[in-house]
Amino acid sequence: MEQSTQNPESAQQNQDIGQGRGVYISTYGCQMNVNDTERMYSLLEMQNFTPVDKPEDASLIIINSCSVREKPVHKVYSEVGTFRKMKEKNPGLKIGVGGCVGQQEKENLIKNQPMIDFVFGTDQIDSLPNLVAETFTGPKERRVNAKFEHRAPYHIETMVRNPGVATFVNITKGCDNFCTFCVVPYTRGREKSRPLQHILTDIQHLVKRGVKEVTLLGQNVNSYKAEEGLDFADLLAKVARETDIERIRYTTSHPKDFNQKLADTMAAHQDKIMEYIHLPFQSGNSRILDRMNRNYTREHYLEKIEMLKKTIPNLVLSTDIIVGFPGETEEEFMDTVTMVEQVGFETIFAFKYSPRPFTKAAKFEDQVQEEVKTERLNRLFDAHDKMAFELVKRYEGQTMKVLVEQADREVGKVQGRSTGNKLVHFLGSQDLIGKTVDVKITKAFPAVFRGELIQ
């Protein structure tokens, strides 16, 4: 974080700017955005802002946005329209837009949305206190637009207000892959890795605050490179050996960077590193994968899956899929369906392709018609649903180690996750939160399990 150059009087004014004011942050998108929101809240609490649960109670509203798909961009404009009525009743209300839409649409937002007071990108979160102070104290006619520069190196400390039992720890930011469908390199910049020791220190601090599980987070988490020349497998091993964290997960992995060393590291530390891997394949057809610039083929992906299943006992897999990528034929779509069936994914996250600004695929002329994309997506979900219900039956009757994370919505119940990332609901008291307990699975559905606590 850059050292502040403001004078002490100005710093004190900035610190007190939120006194008596509430802040509401609307968040959607990936886990990176969720983690960024925590940092925003932490920084604003240092200015004495109070987080509120409803935008109606706020003096400051921030929309932390996502632009990976088209719908979230529209959501920003829709939310601004909703908040317009609040601002008409309360002229002192300030509205800001951050996240990837803030990074990507900054000029259009400032020009076309007079209700917005300031816009900032994913690299300007640490400047948020100054931006907010300037918004509240500067000339009324002035609109604040942060400078958009991708800074390096990436040394931001994890800032989490209420980490709970399980939380995220950023290890990389940005991406160097330039998949032809993805806007991330243009909104979050080129890939930067945090120093390894900073990550270890963050995790130890979180452990002292009661955290039992961390998920190491990055757009392409397994391409992590430490300054010492160590890679992601080395980082995983160090987190397992040199911290007191009980459970380790990570997301999102790229198939091209997944190797035997990483699989062996997971197997060697299976007492701490969970046997769940989210490994997007995006398309089951090699020609489409080449158009996506994914740098692997269908055959290469299946070879990695075979290697992983041999190395990691009880491996649980999930994936991301794009349906209707430009030029995708019916036969190529069916390659995606057969890939899902062949691998046996228990969970899939599938989406229709939507063109994003600045990306190469947005300029492809052979775009698939919207109704065709919708029909294919529905067929994919139908095929997976039939398979998933059968796959999870194997868990019924098994006893799982479940880390209890929170009370359930049903009175007298709690919920937590198994080592294979299955959400499990069962009867239990709230004093179990933060503990790992044995639960016998009585009913398994693709999304959730129900079980009984073994005393």
C-alpha positions as CSV (number, residue, x, y, z in Angstrom):
1,M,0.0,0.0,0.0
2,E,1.3,3.4,-0.9
3,Q,2.4,5.7,2.0
4,S,0.1,8.5,2.6
5,T,1.3,12.0,1.7
6,Q,-1.6,13.9,3.3
7,N,-1.1,16.2,6.3
8,P,-2.3,15.0,9.8
9,E,-5.2,17.4,9.9
10,S,-6.5,16.1,6.5
11,A,-5.9,12.5,7.6
12,Q,-8.0,13.1,10.8
13,Q,-10.8,14.6,8.6
14,N,-10.7,11.6,6.4
15,Q,-10.8,9.3,9.4
16,D,-13.9,11.0,10.8
17,I,-15.7,11.4,7.5
18,G,-18.0,8.4,8.2
19,Q,-19.0,9.4,11.7
20,G,-22.8,8.9,12.0
21,R,-23.0,7.6,8.4
22,G,-23.9,4.1,7.2
23,V,-22.4,2.3,4.2
24,Y,-24.1,-0.4,2.1
25,I,-22.1,-2.4,-0.5
26,S,-24.0,-4.4,-3.2
27,T,-21.8,-7.2,-4.3
28,Y,-22.1,-9.7,-7.1
29,G,-19.7,-11.7,-9.2
30,C,-16.8,-14.0,-8.4
31,Q,-15.2,-14.8,-5.0
32,M,-12.6,-12.1,-5.8
33,N,-15.4,-9.5,-5.6
34,V,-16.7,-10.9,-2.3
35,N,-13.2,-10.6,-0.9
36,D,-12.8,-7.1,-2.3
37,T,-16.0,-6.0,-0.6
38,E,-14.5,-7.2,2.7
39,R,-11.5,-5.0,2.1
40,M,-13.8,-2.0,1.2
41,Y,-15.8,-2.4,4.4
42,S,-12.6,-2.7,6.5
43,L,-11.2,0.5,5.0
44,L,-14.5,2.4,5.4
45,E,-14.9,1.3,9.0
46,M,-11.5,2.9,9.6
47,Q,-13.3,6.2,8.5
48,N,-16.0,5.4,11.1
49,F,-18.6,4.4,8.6
50,T,-21.1,1.8,10.0
51,P,-22.1,-1.1,7.7
52,V,-25.8,-1.4,7.3
53,D,-28.0,-4.2,5.9
54,K,-30.4,-2.1,3.8
55,P,-29.5,0.6,1.2
56,E,-32.3,2.8,2.6
57,D,-30.2,3.2,5.9
58,A,-27.0,4.2,4.1
59,S,-25.4,7.6,3.4
60,L,-22.9,5.8,1.1
61,I,-23.8,3.1,-1.4
62,I,-21.2,1.2,-3.4
63,I,-22.0,-1.2,-6.2
64,N,-19.1,-3.7,-6.4
65,S,-19.7,-5.0,-9.9
66,C,-18.8,-7.8,-12.2
67,S,-18.5,-7.7,-16.0
68,V,-17.5,-11.3,-16.8
69,R,-20.9,-11.8,-18.3
70,E,-23.3,-9.4,-19.9
71,K,-26.2,-9.5,-17.3
72,P,-24.1,-8.1,-14.4
73,V,-23.3,-5.0,-16.5
74,H,-27.1,-4.4,-17.0
75,K,-27.5,-5.0,-13.3
76,V,-25.3,-2.0,-12.4
77,Y,-27.5,0.3,-14.5
78,S,-30.6,-1.2,-13.0
79,E,-29.4,-0.7,-9.5
80,V,-28.4,2.9,-10.1
81,G,-31.9,3.4,-11.3
82,T,-33.3,1.9,-8.1
83,F,-31.0,4.1,-5.9
84,R,-32.0,7.2,-7.9
85,K,-35.3,7.4,-5.9
86,M,-33.4,7.2,-2.7
87,K,-31.1,10.0,-3.8
88,E,-34.0,12.2,-4.7
89,K,-35.3,11.9,-1.2
90,N,-31.8,12.2,0.3
91,P,-29.6,14.5,-1.8
92,G,-26.7,13.8,0.6
93,L,-26.6,10.2,-0.4
94,K,-23.4,9.3,-2.3
95,I,-23.3,6.5,-4.8
96,G,-20.1,4.9,-6.1
97,V,-19.4,2.1,-8.6
98,G,-16.4,-0.2,-8.3
99,G,-15.3,-3.7,-9.4
100,C,-14.9,-4.8,-13.0
101,V,-17.7,-2.7,-14.4
102,G,-16.2,0.3,-12.7
103,Q,-12.8,-0.5,-14.3
104,Q,-14.3,-1.2,-17.7
105,E,-17.2,1.3,-18.0
106,K,-15.7,4.2,-16.1
107,E,-16.1,6.9,-18.8
108,N,-19.6,5.8,-19.8
109,L,-20.8,5.7,-16.1
110,I,-19.5,9.1,-15.3
111,K,-21.0,10.5,-18.5
112,N,-24.4,8.8,-18.6
113,Q,-25.3,8.3,-15.0
114,P,-25.6,11.6,-13.2
115,M,-26.6,9.9,-10.0
116,I,-23.1,8.3,-9.6
117,D,-20.7,10.4,-7.5
118,F,-17.5,8.4,-8.1
119,V,-16.2,5.4,-10.0
120,F,-13.1,3.3,-9.1
121,G,-11.6,0.1,-10.5
122,T,-10.2,-3.0,-9.0
123,D,-6.8,-1.5,-8.5
124,Q,-8.1,1.6,-6.6
125,I,-9.6,-0.1,-3.5
126,D,-6.8,1.1,-1.3
127,S,-7.6,4.7,-2.5
128,L,-11.2,4.3,-1.5
129,P,-10.9,6.3,1.8
130,N,-9.5,9.3,-0.1
131,L,-12.1,9.0,-2.9
132,V,-15.0,8.9,-0.4
133,A,-13.6,11.8,1.6
134,E,-13.2,13.9,-1.5
135,T,-16.8,12.9,-2.6
136,F,-18.3,14.1,0.7
137,T,-16.2,17.2,1.2
138,G,-15.4,18.4,-2.4
139,P,-17.3,20.8,-4.6
140,K,-20.8,19.5,-5.3
141,E,-20.4,19.9,-9.1
142,R,-17.3,17.8,-9.1
143,R,-17.5,14.1,-10.1
144,V,-14.6,11.9,-8.9
145,N,-13.0,9.4,-11.2
146,A,-10.0,7.5,-9.9
147,K,-7.0,7.0,-12.0
148,F,-6.9,3.5,-13.5
149,E,-3.5,2.0,-13.3
150,H,-2.5,-1.6,-12.8
151,R,0.1,-1.5,-10.0
152,A,2.8,-4.0,-9.2
153,P,3.8,-5.8,-7.1
154,Y,0.7,-7.1,-5.4
155,H,1.3,-6.7,-1.6
156,I,-2.1,-6.1,-0.3
157,E,-2.8,-7.6,3.1
158,T,-5.9,-9.7,3.6
159,M,-8.5,-7.5,5.2
160,V,-11.5,-9.4,6.6
161,R,-13.9,-7.9,9.1
162,N,-15.7,-11.0,10.4
163,P,-13.9,-14.0,8.8
164,G,-16.0,-16.6,10.6
165,V,-15.0,-20.2,10.4
166,A,-13.9,-20.3,6.7
167,T,-12.7,-17.4,4.6
168,F,-10.7,-16.4,1.4
169,V,-7.1,-15.4,1.1
170,N,-6.0,-13.7,-2.1
171,I,-2.8,-15.0,-3.5
172,T,-2.8,-13.6,-7.1
173,K,-4.6,-10.8,-8.9
174,G,-5.2,-10.5,-12.6
175,C,-4.6,-13.0,-15.4
176,D,-2.2,-13.5,-18.2
177,N,-4.1,-16.2,-20.2
178,F,-6.2,-13.9,-22.4
179,C,-8.9,-16.5,-23.1
180,T,-10.7,-15.0,-26.1
181,F,-14.0,-14.9,-24.1
182,C,-12.7,-13.3,-20.9
183,V,-12.5,-9.7,-19.9
184,V,-10.5,-10.2,-16.7
185,P,-7.0,-9.3,-18.1
186,Y,-8.6,-5.9,-19.2
187,T,-10.4,-5.2,-15.9
188,R,-8.0,-6.7,-13.2
189,G,-4.8,-6.4,-15.2
190,R,-1.9,-8.7,-15.8
191,E,-1.2,-11.4,-13.3
192,K,0.6,-10.5,-10.1
193,S,1.5,-12.9,-7.2
194,R,1.7,-11.9,-3.6
195,P,4.9,-12.6,-1.7
196,L,4.7,-16.0,-0.1
197,Q,5.6,-14.9,3.4
198,H,2.8,-12.3,3.3
199,I,0.3,-15.1,2.6
200,L,1.6,-17.3,5.4
201,T,1.5,-14.4,7.9
202,D,-2.1,-13.5,6.8
203,I,-3.2,-17.1,7.4
204,Q,-1.6,-17.2,10.8
205,H,-3.4,-14.0,11.8
206,L,-6.7,-15.5,10.6
207,V,-6.1,-18.6,12.6
208,K,-5.7,-16.5,15.7
209,R,-9.1,-14.9,14.9
210,G,-10.7,-18.4,14.9
211,V,-10.6,-19.3,11.2
212,K,-10.4,-23.0,10.6
213,E,-10.4,-23.1,6.8
214,V,-8.9,-20.9,4.1
215,T,-9.6,-20.9,0.4
216,L,-6.6,-19.6,-1.6
217,L,-8.0,-17.3,-4.3
218,G,-6.9,-16.2,-7.7
219,Q,-8.2,-15.9,-11.3
220,N,-5.7,-18.6,-12.2
221,V,-4.6,-19.8,-8.8
222,N,-2.2,-22.6,-9.8
223,S,0.0,-20.3,-11.9
224,Y,1.2,-18.6,-8.7
225,K,4.9,-17.7,-8.7
226,A,6.7,-16.5,-5.6
227,E,9.7,-14.2,-5.8
228,E,11.9,-17.0,-4.5
229,G,11.1,-19.1,-7.6
230,L,8.6,-21.3,-5.7
231,D,5.4,-22.3,-7.4
232,F,1.8,-23.0,-6.3
233,A,2.6,-26.6,-5.2
234,D,5.4,-25.2,-3.0
235,L,3.0,-22.6,-1.5
236,L,0.4,-25.3,-0.7
237,A,3.0,-27.4,1.1
238,K,4.2,-24.4,3.1
239,V,0.7,-23.4,4.2
240,A,0.1,-27.0,5.2
241,R,3.4,-27.4,7.1
242,E,4.1,-23.9,8.5
243,T,0.7,-22.6,9.5
244,D,-1.9,-23.9,12.0
245,I,-4.8,-23.8,9.7
246,E,-6.9,-26.9,9.8
247,R,-8.2,-27.0,6.2
248,I,-6.9,-25.7,2.9
249,R,-8.9,-25.2,-0.4
250,Y,-8.2,-23.2,-3.5
251,T,-9.9,-21.8,-6.6
252,T,-9.8,-21.4,-9.6
253,S,-7.4,-23.7,-11.3
254,H,-6.4,-23.7,-15.0
255,P,-5.9,-27.2,-16.6
256,K,-2.7,-26.1,-18.4
257,D,-1.0,-25.4,-15.1
258,F,-2.1,-28.5,-13.3
259,N,0.7,-31.0,-13.1
260,Q,1.8,-34.2,-11.2
261,K,3.8,-32.1,-8.6
262,L,0.6,-30.3,-7.6
263,A,-1.4,-33.5,-7.4
264,D,1.4,-35.2,-5.4
265,T,1.5,-32.3,-2.9
266,M,-2.3,-32.6,-2.4
267,A,-1.9,-36.3,-1.7
268,A,1.0,-35.8,0.6
269,H,-0.9,-33.3,2.8
270,Q,-4.4,-34.8,2.5
271,D,-4.8,-34.3,6.3
272,K,-5.0,-30.5,5.5
273,I,-5.5,-30.0,1.8
274,M,-9.1,-31.0,0.8
275,E,-9.7,-33.5,-2.0
276,Y,-11.9,-31.1,-3.9
277,I,-10.8,-29.4,-7.2
278,H,-12.7,-26.9,-9.3
279,L,-11.1,-27.4,-12.8
280,P,-13.0,-25.5,-15.6
281,F,-12.8,-27.2,-19.0
282,Q,-15.2,-24.7,-20.7
283,S,-15.7,-26.8,-23.8
284,G,-15.4,-30.5,-24.6
285,N,-14.3,-29.9,-28.2
286,S,-10.7,-29.3,-29.1
287,R,-11.4,-26.9,-32.0
288,I,-13.5,-24.7,-29.8
289,L,-10.9,-24.9,-27.0
290,D,-8.3,-23.6,-29.6
291,R,-10.7,-20.7,-30.5
292,M,-11.0,-20.0,-26.8
293,N,-7.2,-19.9,-26.5
294,R,-7.3,-22.4,-23.6
295,N,-4.0,-24.0,-24.5
296,Y,-5.1,-27.6,-24.0
297,T,-7.2,-30.1,-26.0
298,R,-10.0,-32.4,-24.9
299,E,-7.5,-35.3,-24.8
300,H,-5.0,-33.3,-22.6
301,Y,-7.8,-32.4,-20.2
302,L,-8.9,-36.0,-19.9
303,E,-5.3,-37.1,-19.3
304,K,-5.0,-34.6,-16.4
305,I,-8.3,-36.0,-14.9
306,E,-7.0,-39.5,-15.1
307,M,-3.8,-38.5,-13.4
308,L,-5.7,-36.7,-10.6
309,K,-8.0,-39.6,-9.9
310,K,-5.0,-41.9,-9.6
311,T,-3.1,-39.6,-7.3
312,I,-5.8,-38.2,-5.0
313,P,-8.1,-40.6,-3.1
314,N,-11.8,-39.8,-3.1
315,L,-11.3,-36.8,-5.5
316,V,-14.4,-34.6,-6.0
317,L,-14.5,-32.5,-9.2
318,S,-16.5,-29.5,-10.3
319,T,-16.1,-27.4,-13.5
320,D,-17.1,-24.3,-15.5
321,I,-18.7,-24.6,-19.0
322,I,-19.5,-22.1,-21.7
323,V,-22.3,-23.1,-24.0
324,G,-22.8,-21.5,-27.5
325,F,-19.3,-20.1,-28.0
326,P,-19.0,-18.5,-31.5
327,G,-18.9,-21.2,-34.2
328,E,-20.0,-24.0,-31.9
329,T,-21.8,-26.7,-33.9
330,E,-24.3,-29.2,-32.6
331,E,-21.7,-31.9,-32.8
332,E,-19.2,-29.8,-30.9
333,F,-21.8,-29.0,-28.2
334,M,-22.4,-32.8,-27.8
335,D,-18.6,-33.2,-27.1
336,T,-19.2,-31.0,-24.1
337,V,-22.1,-33.2,-22.9
338,T,-20.1,-36.4,-23.3
339,M,-17.1,-34.7,-21.4
340,V,-19.4,-34.1,-18.4
341,E,-20.6,-37.7,-18.5
342,Q,-17.1,-39.2,-19.0
343,V,-15.4,-37.3,-16.2
344,G,-18.3,-37.7,-13.8
345,F,-18.5,-34.1,-12.5
346,E,-20.8,-34.0,-9.4
347,T,-21.2,-30.2,-9.8
348,I,-21.1,-28.0,-12.9
349,F,-21.4,-24.2,-13.4
350,A,-22.6,-23.6,-17.0
351,F,-23.4,-20.4,-18.7
352,K,-24.4,-19.1,-22.2
353,Y,-21.6,-17.3,-24.0
354,S,-22.0,-13.5,-23.9
355,P,-19.7,-11.2,-25.8
356,R,-17.6,-8.9,-23.6
357,P,-15.9,-5.7,-24.6
358,F,-12.2,-5.8,-25.6
359,T,-12.3,-9.6,-26.0
360,K,-11.3,-11.3,-29.3
361,A,-14.3,-13.6,-29.3
362,A,-16.7,-10.6,-29.3
363,K,-15.4,-9.8,-32.8
364,F,-16.0,-13.3,-34.2
365,E,-18.6,-13.2,-36.9
366,D,-20.1,-16.6,-36.4
367,Q,-22.0,-15.9,-33.2
368,V,-24.5,-18.5,-32.1
369,Q,-28.2,-17.5,-32.0
370,E,-29.5,-16.8,-28.5
371,E,-32.3,-19.3,-28.7
372,V,-29.8,-22.0,-29.7
373,K,-27.6,-21.2,-26.7
374,T,-30.6,-21.3,-24.4
375,E,-31.7,-24.7,-25.7
376,R,-28.3,-26.2,-25.5
377,L,-27.8,-24.9,-21.9
378,N,-31.0,-26.5,-20.8
379,R,-30.1,-29.8,-22.4
380,L,-26.7,-29.8,-20.7
381,F,-28.3,-29.2,-17.3
382,D,-30.9,-31.9,-17.9
383,A,-28.1,-34.4,-18.9
384,H,-26.1,-33.5,-15.8
385,D,-29.1,-33.7,-13.4
386,K,-29.8,-37.2,-14.4
387,M,-26.2,-38.2,-13.8
388,A,-25.6,-36.2,-10.7
389,F,-28.5,-37.8,-8.7
390,E,-27.0,-41.2,-9.4
391,L,-23.4,-40.1,-8.6
392,V,-24.2,-38.8,-5.1
393,K,-26.1,-41.9,-4.0
394,R,-22.7,-43.4,-3.1
395,Y,-22.4,-41.0,-0.2
396,E,-25.5,-42.2,1.5
397,G,-24.5,-44.2,4.6
398,Q,-21.0,-42.8,4.6
399,T,-19.6,-40.9,7.6
400,M,-18.0,-37.6,6.7
401,K,-15.8,-35.1,8.5
402,V,-17.8,-31.9,8.5
403,L,-16.5,-28.5,9.6
404,V,-19.5,-26.7,11.1
405,E,-19.7,-23.2,9.8
406,Q,-23.0,-21.7,11.0
407,A,-26.5,-22.2,12.3
408,D,-29.0,-23.5,9.8
409,R,-32.2,-21.6,8.9
410,E,-34.1,-24.4,10.6
411,V,-34.1,-24.1,14.3
412,G,-32.0,-26.7,16.0
413,K,-29.9,-27.4,12.9
414,V,-26.4,-26.5,11.8
415,Q,-24.6,-26.7,8.5
416,G,-21.0,-27.2,7.4
417,R,-18.9,-28.6,4.6
418,S,-17.3,-32.0,4.1
419,T,-13.7,-32.4,3.0
420,G,-15.2,-32.9,-0.5
421,N,-16.9,-29.5,-0.3
422,K,-20.4,-30.9,0.2
423,L,-22.8,-28.8,2.1
424,V,-24.2,-30.9,5.0
425,H,-27.3,-30.0,7.1
426,F,-27.9,-31.9,10.4
427,L,-29.4,-31.5,13.9
428,G,-27.0,-29.9,16.3
429,S,-26.4,-27.1,18.7
430,Q,-24.6,-23.8,17.8
431,D,-21.7,-24.6,20.2
432,L,-20.6,-27.0,17.4
433,I,-19.7,-24.0,15.1
434,G,-16.0,-24.1,14.4
435,K,-15.6,-27.8,15.2
436,T,-15.1,-30.7,12.9
437,V,-17.5,-33.5,13.7
438,D,-18.5,-36.9,12.2
439,V,-21.8,-36.9,10.4
440,K,-23.5,-39.9,8.8
441,I,-25.1,-39.0,5.5
442,T,-28.7,-40.1,5.4
443,K,-29.8,-38.4,2.1
444,A,-27.6,-37.1,-0.7
445,F,-28.8,-34.6,-3.3
446,P,-26.5,-33.0,-5.9
447,A,-26.4,-29.6,-4.1
448,V,-26.9,-30.5,-0.4
449,F,-26.6,-33.5,2.0
450,R,-28.6,-34.3,5.0
451,G,-27.1,-36.3,7.9
452,E,-27.0,-37.3,11.5
453,L,-24.4,-36.2,14.0
454,I,-22.4,-39.2,15.4
455,Q,-21.9,-38.6,19.1
